Amino acid sequence: MSTRVRDLRLERAWSQAELGERLAVSRQAINAIENGKHDPSLSLAFRIARLFELPVEAIFEQPP
């Protein structure tokens, strides 16, 4: 799954640890999501979307 999480996080000058704290997940989880090694659960995807004030579709895309 392609994700804009890294770009959105960097726009806000947040570290992976800071984003993880805001979402109640580990820094390692954020790293795995950003590097495409792990797809977030549906509930986490919606928490990420709410935090960035964007629709889920604007953050996550399925590859063609």
C-alpha positions as CSV (number, residue, x, y, z in Angstrom):
1,M,0.0,0.0,0.0
2,S,1.3,3.4,-0.9
3,T,1.2,6.0,1.8
4,R,1.7,9.7,2.3
5,V,2.3,9.4,6.1
6,R,6.0,10.2,5.9
7,D,5.4,13.4,3.8
8,L,2.6,14.5,6.1
9,R,4.6,13.9,9.2
10,L,7.6,15.8,7.8
11,E,5.4,18.7,6.8
12,R,4.6,19.1,10.5
13,A,8.2,18.5,11.6
14,W,7.2,15.5,13.8
15,S,9.5,12.6,14.5
16,Q,8.3,9.1,14.0
17,A,8.2,8.8,17.8
18,E,6.1,12.0,18.1
19,L,3.6,10.7,15.5
20,G,3.5,7.3,17.3
21,E,2.7,9.0,20.6
22,R,-0.1,11.0,19.0
23,L,-1.5,7.8,17.6
24,A,-0.7,5.5,20.6
25,V,1.5,3.2,18.6
26,S,5.3,2.6,18.6
27,R,7.8,4.4,16.5
28,Q,8.6,1.1,14.9
29,A,5.0,0.8,13.8
30,I,5.2,4.2,12.1
31,N,8.5,3.2,10.5
32,A,6.9,0.0,9.1
33,I,3.9,1.9,7.7
34,E,6.0,4.6,6.1
35,N,8.3,2.0,4.5
36,G,5.4,-0.2,3.2
37,K,6.3,-3.1,5.4
38,H,3.1,-3.0,7.3
39,D,-0.5,-1.9,6.4
40,P,-2.2,-0.2,9.3
41,S,-5.4,-1.6,10.7
42,L,-8.6,0.1,9.6
43,S,-9.0,1.8,12.9
44,L,-5.4,3.1,12.8
45,A,-5.8,4.3,9.2
46,F,-8.8,6.3,10.3
47,R,-7.0,7.7,13.4
48,I,-4.1,8.8,11.1
49,A,-6.6,10.4,8.7
50,R,-8.3,12.3,11.6
51,L,-5.0,13.5,12.9
52,F,-4.0,14.9,9.5
53,E,-7.5,16.1,8.8
54,L,-7.6,14.3,5.5
55,P,-9.8,11.6,4.0
56,V,-8.3,8.1,4.3
57,E,-8.1,7.9,0.5
58,A,-5.8,11.0,0.4
59,I,-3.3,9.2,2.6
60,F,-3.4,5.6,1.6
61,E,-3.7,4.1,-1.9
62,Q,-3.7,0.6,-3.3
63,P,-1.1,0.0,-6.0
64,P,-2.5,-0.6,-9.5
